[in-house]
C-alpha cells in the first residue's frame, strides 16, 4: 500500500525510482544531487538491485548502455558539469533506442558554477548537448510529490518509446523537505521485451539489439539502415511531440499577462498570480510539465485579453523564451524576469508585469 512520509526531494526521487522497478544505478557524486547516490548506495541493496559508484560521470552514463540493453530499468543522476559529461552517453542511448532515466538536479553555471539552485540547463536539456540528430523527453517537477509521481512516468515513457527520459529537477526542489505519498512497489520483468539482449546458446546465431549494432558498431551505409532509419526517427519524434505535451494552467482565461515558469520558479509564479490578483492585476500562469516536447498546445487558444507573456527563470538569459516565442508564433511580446543566484520574488515579477502592461 502507499505510504505518506516526510522526505527530502532527492531522496524521494531515489525511493520513487526503486518503487517504479529500477534495479540498477550507476553514477558519480556531485552537489546538489549527491543524496540520490547516497540513498541508493544502501537502499538499492535492500531491494535486490545493483548500485555502482563509478569513477566518473562518463562511466556512470555509459554503464547504462549495457543495463538498458538487457532490459533493466536503469538510472543515473548528476548536476552542473557532471551533466555536461553525460551528453555523449545520452546521444548513444538515443542512437541505440535504449530506455533509461537521467536526472539533472540543476545548479548555476557556466563552467564549474556554484551549488545554488539554477535553471541554466534548459537549452542543454531541450536541445541536447551531445552530437547528432536527437531529442529527449524532459519532465520538470515543481514539488517533491510531483518528483515522485514523475519517476514512474519517466520509466514508462522510456520503455514506450525506447528512448532516454530526462528529469529536470533543481537544487531547491532536490533539497527541500515536503510530505509525499510514496506509491506501492512495481515489479519490473527484465525479460518482458523481445528486443533486449538475452544471450545465445551454443550454436545459435548472434542477436543484435535493434539499432545498437548499427549505430554503436558503425553500421551507417547499410541499405536497410539508410532507407529505414531516417523515417523511423522522424516518426518517433513526431509521435512523442503529438502525444506527450503536458502542462498546467492557472487563471489564464481572463489574464492580461501570462507567466511561463517550471520547477522552483513555478512555485513562486503561482504565488505571484495570487498576489497580483489581490492587487487587481490579471496575471495567469502556464507551467510546462514537459520541457520537450514543449507544450505548444497550451498556447493555441489564448484569450483575447492576453497582451504579453513573461518567462520566470533562475538564469540570466531567459532560456525558455525561445520556446514561448515559437509556441506563440511571435504574435506576442515575450519578456523575462530572472536572476542568476535566486528565484525572482513576487514583488519583482509584479513590478515588471506592471511596466509591461503600462500600469
For each residue, the residues with C-beta under 8 A, 3 or more apart:
1: 184
2: 181 182 183 184
3: 181 182
4: 179 180 181 182
5: 179 180 182
6: 177 178 179 180
7: 11 12 15 144 177 178 180
8: 11 12 35 144 174 175 176 177
9: 12 13 144 147 169 173 174 175 176 177 178
10: 13 14 32 33 34 35 36 39 105 169 174 175
11: 7 8 14 15 35 36 39
12: 7 8 9 15 16 144 147 148 180 182
13: 9 10 16 17 36 77 103 147 148 151 167 169 174
14: 10 11 17 18 35 36 39 40 43
15: 7 11 12 18 19 39 43 148 182
16: 12 13 19 20 147 148 149 151 152 182 183
17: 13 14 20 22 25 40 73 75 101 151 155
18: 14 15 21 22 23 40 43 44 47 49 185
19: 15 16 151 152 182 183 184 185 186
20: 16 17 73 151 152 154 155 183 186 188
21: 18 73 155 185 186 187 188
22: 17 18 25 49 73 74 75 101 155 188
23: 18 44 47 48 49 50 72 73 188 190
24: 49 50 64 67 72 73 74 75
25: 17 22 37 40 44 49 50 51 52 74 75 76
26: 51 52 53 54 59 60 61 63 64 67 74 76
27: 36 37 52 53 54 57 60 61 75 76 77 78
28: 37 53 54 55 56 57 59 60 78 82
29: 34 37 38 53
30: 33 34 57 78 79 80 81 82
31: 34 79 107 115
32: 10 79 105 107 115 117 171 174 175
33: 10 30 36 37 77 78 79 103 104 105 169 174
34: 10 29 30 31 37 38
35: 8 10 11 14 38 39 174
36: 10 11 13 14 27 33 39 40 77 103 105 174
37: 25 27 28 29 33 34 40 41 53 77
38: 29 34 35 41
39: 10 11 14 15 35 36 42 43
40: 14 17 18 25 36 37 43 44 51
41: 37 38 44 51 53
42: 39 45 46
43: 14 15 18 39 40 46 47
44: 18 23 25 40 41 47 49 50 51
45: 42 48 49 51
46: 42 43
47: 18 23 43 44 185
48: 23 45
49: 18 22 23 24 25 44 45
50: 23 24 25 44
51: 25 26 40 41 44 45
52: 25 26 27 60 63
53: 26 27 28 29 37 41
54: 26 27 28 57 59 60 63
55: 28 59
56: 28 59 60 85
57: 27 28 30 54 60 61 76 78 82 83 85 86
58: 61 62 85 88 89
59: 26 28 54 55 56 62 63
60: 26 27 28 52 54 56 57 63 64 76 78 86
61: 26 27 57 58 64 76 85 86 88 89 90 102
62: 58 59 65 89 92
63: 26 52 54 59 60 66 67 76
64: 24 26 60 61 67 68 74 75 76 89 93 98 100 102
65: 62 68 69 89 92 93 96 98 216
66: 63 69 70
67: 24 26 63 64 70 72 74 100
68: 64 65 71 72 74 93 96 98 99 100
69: 65 66 96 98 196 197 209 212
70: 66 67 190 196 197 198
71: 68 189 190 191 192 193 196
72: 23 24 67 68 188 190
73: 17 20 21 22 23 24 99 101 155 159 188
74: 22 24 25 26 64 67 68 100 101
75: 17 22 24 25 27 64 100 101 102 103
76: 25 26 27 57 60 61 63 64 86 100 101 102 103
77: 13 27 33 36 37 102 103 104 105
78: 27 28 30 33 57 60 82 83 85 86 102 103 104 105
79: 30 31 32 33 82 83 104 105 106 107 171
80: 30 83 84 106 107 109 112 113
81: 30 84 85 109 111 112 113
82: 28 30 57 78 79 85 86
83: 57 78 79 80 86 87 104 121 124
84: 80 81 87 124 129
85: 56 57 58 61 78 81 82 88
86: 57 60 61 76 78 82 83 89 90 102
87: 83 84 90 91 124 128 129 130
88: 58 61 85 91 92 130 131
89: 58 61 62 64 65 86 92 93 130
90: 61 86 87 93 94 102 128 129 130 134 136 164 166
91: 87 88 94 95 128 130 131 132 134
92: 62 65 88 89 95 96 130 215 216
93: 64 65 68 89 90 96 98 100 163 164
94: 90 91 97 130 132 134 136 163 164
95: 91 92 132 134 211 212 215 216
96: 65 68 69 92 93 209 210 211 212 215 216
97: 94 162 163 195 210 211 212
98: 64 65 68 69 93 162 163 164 209 212
99: 68 73 155 158 159 161 162 163 164 165
100: 64 67 68 74 75 76 93 158 164 165
101: 17 22 73 74 75 76 151 154 155 158 164 165 166 167
102: 61 64 75 76 77 78 86 90 164 165 166 167
103: 13 33 36 75 76 77 78 166 167 169
104: 33 77 78 79 83 121 125 166 167 168 169
105: 10 32 33 36 77 78 79 169 170 171 173 174
106: 79 80 117 118 119 120 121 168 169 170 171 263
107: 31 32 79 80 113 114 115 116 117 118 170 171
108: 113 114 116 117 118 120 314 315 340 341
109: 80 81 112 113 118 120 121
110: 113 120
111: 81
112: 80 81 109
113: 80 81 107 108 109 110 118 120
114: 107 108 341
115: 31 32 107 171
116: 107 108 171 341 342
117: 32 106 107 108 170 171 172 173 264 314 342 343
118: 106 107 108 109 113 121 170 171 314 315 340
119: 106 122 170 262 263 264 265 313 314 315 319
120: 106 108 109 110 113 314 315 317 319
121: 83 104 106 109 118 124 125 168
122: 119 125 126 168 291 313 315 319 320
123: 126 127 319
124: 83 84 87 121 127 128 129
125: 104 121 122 136 138 166 168 291 292
126: 122 123 135 138 291 292 294 323
127: 123 124
128: 87 90 91 124 134 135 136
129: 84 87 90 124
130: 87 88 89 90 91 92 94 134
131: 88 91
132: 91 94 95
133: 233
134: 90 91 94 95 128 130
135: 126 128 237 240 292
136: 90 94 125 128 163 164 165 166 292
137: 154 157 158 161 163 164 165 166 240 244 290 292 293
138: 125 126 165 166 167 168 290 291 292
139: 150 153 154 165 166 167 168 246 289 290 291
140: 167 168 262 263 288 289 290 291
141: 144 146 147 149 150 167 169 173 263
142: 146 173 262 263 264 266 267 287
143: 146 147 173 178 267
144: 7 8 9 12 141 147 148 173 176 177 178 180
145: 148 149 178 179 180 181
146: 141 142 143 149 150
147: 9 12 13 16 141 143 144 150 151 167 169 173
148: 12 13 15 16 144 145 151 180 181 182 183
149: 16 141 145 146 152 153 183
150: 139 141 146 147 153 154 167
151: 13 16 17 19 20 101 147 148 154 155 167
152: 16 19 20 149 155 156 183 186
153: 139 149 150 156 157
154: 20 101 137 139 150 151 157 158 165 167
155: 17 20 21 22 73 99 101 151 152 158 159 165 188
156: 152 153 159 160
157: 137 153 154 160 161 163 165 244
158: 99 100 101 137 154 155 161 162 163 164 165
159: 73 99 155 156 162 193
160: 156 157
161: 99 137 157 158 236 239 240
162: 97 98 99 158 159 195 210
163: 93 94 97 98 99 136 137 157 158 236 240
164: 90 93 94 98 99 100 101 102 136 137 158
165: 99 100 101 102 136 137 138 139 154 155 157 158
166: 90 101 102 103 104 125 136 137 138 139
167: 13 101 102 103 104 138 139 140 141 147 150 151 154
168: 104 106 121 122 125 138 139 140 262 263 291
169: 9 10 13 33 103 104 105 106 141 147 173 174 263
170: 105 106 107 117 118 119 173 174 263 264 314
171: 32 79 105 106 107 115 116 117 118 174 175
172: 117 175 176 263 264 343
173: 9 105 117 141 142 143 144 147 169 170 176 263 264
174: 8 9 10 13 32 33 35 36 105 169 170 171
175: 8 9 10 32 171 172
176: 8 9 144 172 173
177: 6 7 8 9 144
178: 6 7 9 143 144 145
179: 4 5 6 145
180: 4 5 6 7 12 144 145 148
181: 2 3 4 145 148
182: 2 3 4 5 12 15 16 19 148
183: 2 16 19 20 148 149 152 186
184: 1 2 19
185: 18 19 21 47
186: 19 20 21 152 183
187: 21
188: 20 21 22 23 72 73 155 192
189: 71 192
190: 23 70 71 72 196
191: 71 196 198
192: 71 188 189
193: 71 159 196
194:
195: 97 162 209 210
196: 69 70 71 190 191 193 209
197: 69 70 207 209
198: 70 191 207
199:
200: 204 205 206 207
201: 204
202:
203:
204: 200 201 207
205: 200
206: 200
207: 197 198 200 204
208: 212 213
209: 69 96 98 195 196 197 212 213
210: 96 97 162 195 213
211: 95 96 97 214 215 225 229
212: 69 95 96 97 98 208 209 215 216 217
213: 208 209 210 216 217 219
214: 211 217 218 219 220 222 225 229
215: 92 95 96 211 212 219 220
216: 65 92 95 96 212 213
217: 212 213 214
218: 214
219: 213 214 215 222 225
220: 214 215 225 226
221: 225 226
222: 214 219 225 226
223: 226 227
224: 227 228
225: 211 214 219 220 221 222 228 229
226: 220 221 222 223 229 230
227: 223 224
228: 224 225 231 232
229: 211 214 225 226 232 233
230: 226 233 234
231: 228 234 235
232: 228 229 235 236
233: 133 229 230 236 237
234: 230 231 237 238
235: 231 232 238 239
236: 161 163 232 233 239 240
237: 135 233 234 240 241
238: 234 235 241 242
239: 161 235 236 242 243
240: 135 137 161 163 236 237 243 244 293
241: 237 238 244 245 293
242: 238 239
243: 239 240
244: 137 157 240 241 290 293
245: 241 290 293 294 295 296 297 298
246: 139 288 289 290 295
247: 286 287 288 289 290 295 297 298
248: 285 286 287 289
249: 252 284 285 286 287 298
250: 270 273 284 285 286 287
251: 254 255 273 277 282 283 284 285
252: 249 255 258 284 285 286 302 303 306
253: 284 303
254: 251 282 284 303 305
255: 251 252 258 282 283 284 303 305 306
256: 281 282 283 305 306 307 308 357
257: 281 282 283 284 306 307 308 309 310 353 356 357
258: 252 255 283 284 285 286 302 306 308 309 310
259: 269 272 273 283 284 285 286 309 310 311 312 349
260: 285 286 287 288 309 310 311 312 320 324
261: 265 266 268 269 285 287 311 312 313
262: 119 140 142 168 265 266 287 288 289 291 320
263: 106 119 140 141 142 168 169 170 172 173 266
264: 117 119 142 170 172 173 267 268 314 343
265: 119 261 262 268 269 312 313 314 343 344
266: 142 261 262 263 269 270 285 287 312
267: 142 143 264 270 271 343
268: 261 264 265 271 272 312 343 344 345 346 349
269: 259 261 265 266 272 273 285 287 312 349
270: 250 266 267 273 274 285 287
271: 267 268 274 275 346
272: 259 268 269 275 276 283 312 346 349 350
273: 250 251 259 269 270 276 277 283 284 285
274: 270 271 277 278
275: 271 272 278 279 346 350
276: 272 273 279 281 282 283 346 350 353
277: 251 273 274 280 281 282 283
278: 274 275
279: 275 276 350
280: 277
281: 256 257 276 277 350 353 354 357 359
282: 251 254 255 256 257 276 277 305
283: 251 255 256 257 258 259 272 273 276 277 350 353
284: 249 250 251 252 253 254 255 257 258 259 273 306
285: 248 249 250 251 252 258 259 260 261 266 269 270 273
286: 247 248 249 250 252 258 259 260 295 298 299
287: 142 247 248 249 250 260 261 262 266 269 270
288: 140 246 247 260 262 291 294 295 298 320
289: 139 140 246 247 248 262 295
290: 137 138 139 140 244 245 246 247 293 294 295
291: 122 125 126 138 139 140 168 262 288 294 320
292: 125 126 135 136 137 138
293: 137 240 241 244 245 290 296
294: 126 245 288 290 291 323 326 327
295: 245 246 247 286 288 289 290 298 299 327
296: 245 293 299 300 326 327
297: 245 247 300
298: 245 247 249 286 288 295 327
299: 286 295 296 302 324 327 328
300: 296 297
301:
302: 252 258 299 306 328 332
303: 252 253 254 255 306
304:
305: 254 255 256 282
306: 252 255 256 257 258 284 302 303 309 332
307: 256 257 332 333 356 357
308: 256 257 258 332 333 334 335 356 357
309: 257 258 259 260 306 324 328 332 333 334 335
310: 257 258 259 260 334 335 336 337 349 352 353 356
311: 259 260 261 318 320 321 324 334 335 336 337 338
312: 259 260 261 265 266 268 269 272 337 338 343 344 349
313: 119 122 261 265 318 319 320 336 338
314: 108 117 118 119 120 170 264 265 338 339 340 342 343
315: 108 118 119 120 122 318 319 338 340
316: 338 339 340
317: 120 338
318: 311 313 315 321 336 338
319: 119 120 122 123 313 315 322
320: 122 260 262 288 291 311 313 323 324
321: 311 318 324 325 334 336
322: 319 325 326
323: 126 294 320 326 327
324: 260 299 309 311 320 321 327 328 334
325: 321 322 328 330 334
326: 294 296 322 323 329 330
327: 294 295 296 298 299 323 324
328: 299 302 309 324 325 331 332 334
329: 326
330: 325 326
331: 328
332: 302 306 307 308 309 328
333: 307 308 309 356
334: 308 309 310 311 321 324 325 328
335: 308 309 310 311 352 356
336: 310 311 313 318 321
337: 310 311 312 344 348 349 352
338: 311 312 313 314 315 316 317 318 344
339: 314 316 342 343 344
340: 108 118 314 315 316
341: 108 114 116
342: 116 117 314 339
343: 117 172 264 265 267 268 312 314 339
344: 265 268 312 337 338 339 348 349
345: 268 348 349
346: 268 271 272 275 276 349 350
347: 350 351
348: 337 344 345 351 352
349: 259 268 269 272 310 312 337 344 345 346 352 353
350: 272 275 276 279 281 283 346 347 353 354
351: 347 348 354 355
352: 310 335 337 348 349 355 356
353: 257 276 281 283 310 349 350 356 357
354: 281 350 351 357 358 359
355: 351 352 358
356: 257 307 308 310 333 335 352 353
357: 256 257 281 307 308 353 354
358: 354 355
359: 281 354
